[in-house]
Amino acid sequence: MVIIMLKKRIISAIIGILLLIFLIFAGSLPFFLTVSIITVLAVREYSRILKIKSKLLQTILSVSAFLIVFNVYLISNSFNYLPSGIIFFIIIFALYLYNLQNYQEKDFIKNISHQLFSIIYIGGGLSYAVFLRDINQDPFVNTTALWLVLIATWLTDSGAYFVGKKFGKKAMAPVISPNKTIAGAVGGILTTATFIILSAIFLEVFNIYYLVFAFLFPAVAIMGDLFESCIKRDFGVKDTGTIIPGHGGILDRFDSFIFTAPFTYYFIILLLG
């Protein structure tokens, strides 16, 4: 059973990587459309976790998250775009009208909070994939920034998994996620830090900021993973979905990326570029 599951994970990972390579290099528009589809699917997964049955509310959440990604695409390509404040107002007002029409006593604020959170968490987090793909600030040109985040996030996950499997004994967060160990976290941090430092040295851009970034990045990735574990623990679900064979749902695969993408973008803009 374990071998079959591992085989599924490897096959789906290879297919996903090949497809990702093609879509990233296909251009800004195809990649934006890809991120939009991933965002909508992730919102649908979160809607199922919240047990939202209303098609109208599911549509409001999906369109709202898409609107954030679309606006980022416009910004990153220097097109006319809406100020973030207006988008936030539109989303809040749409959720207010829906929850007013479907008023639930004592759950009004809780419902809006859960719904708004899904839009900000998923739409806001994944939209930075578009920013990173289109960023053109030396030495991060020609999709380099996006690849850095994707590879470093994957290395953190893989390093934590294999080191934890081999040496992990003490759980890092026993209540939230018993399978994640301190040894695994250290392994993930050291694996990714080594990769980032060597990459910076190879590109001849290494300095103190890259050293700090090298160790902060995997820590942020682990925090993103734990954050999603908290959500699943709260709602009593094992996986957010089954769309990716052997891996679970969209959120199961992009939980760390949702944290590392915005973190890296602002680190590049403020310190690394």
C-alpha positions, 0 to 999 in steps of 0.5 A, a space after each residue: 500500500 505504501 509503495 503504491 501511494 509513493 508511486 502515485 506521488 512520484 508520477 503525479 509529481 513528474 506530470 505536475 513539474 513538466 506541466 509547470 515548466 511549460 506553463 511558466 515559460 509559455 508567457 505571463 497570460 497563460 501562467 496567470 490563467 493557470 494560477 487563476 484555475 488553481 486559486 478557484 479550485 483551492 477556494 472550492 476546497 476551502 468551501 467544502 471544508 466550511 461545508 458551504 452548500 450555496 452555489 451563489 456563495 461559492 461563486 462569490 468566493 471564487 470570483 473574489 479570489 480570482 479578482 485579486 489574482 487578475 488585478 495582480 496580473 494587471 499590475 505586474 504587466 503595467 496595465 490599468 488596475 483597480 486600487 486594492 482598497 476598492 477591491 477589498 470594499 467590493 468583496 466585503 460588500 458582496 459578502 455583507 449582502 449575501 450574509 444579510 440575505 441569508 442571515 444566521 443569528 449569532 453566526 453573522 460575523 463568524 460566517 463573514 470572517 471565515 469567508 473573507 479569510 478564505 479569499 485573502 489567504 488563498 487569493 492573496 497568497 497565490 496571487 504572488 506567484 504572478 508577481 514572482 513570475 513577472 518580476 524583473 529586478 536583477 538578478 531575478 530575471 526571466 522567471 528566476 524568482 518564481 523558480 527560487 520559491 518553487 524549488 526552495 519550498 519543495 526542498 524544505 518539504 522534502 528535507 523535512 520529510 526524509 530527515 524526519 523519517 530517518 532521525 525524527 523522534 520528538 514531535 515539533 507540534 504534537 497536538 497540531 501535527 504529530 508526524 512533524 518532528 523537530 529533526 525534520 524541521 532542522 533538516 528542511 531548514 538546513 537543506 534549503 539554506 544550503 541551496 539558497 546560499 550556494 545559488 547566491 554564491 554561484 550567481 555572485 550576489 551573496 551577501 548578509 541579506 541572502 544569508 538571513 533569507 536562506 534561513 528565514 525562508 524554510 522557517 516561513 515554509 514550515 510555518 505555512 505548512 503548520 498553518 494549514 495543519 491548524 485549519 485541518 485540525 480545527 475542521 477535522 479533515 485529513 486532506 483538503 481534497 483528492 485532486 492530486 493523486 498521492 498528494 491530496 488537494 490543492 491547499 495540501 500542495 500549496 500551503 507553504 507556497 502561500 506563505 513563502 511567495 509573498 515573503 520572498 517577493 517583499 524580501 526581493 523588493 526591499 533587500 535582495 534586488 
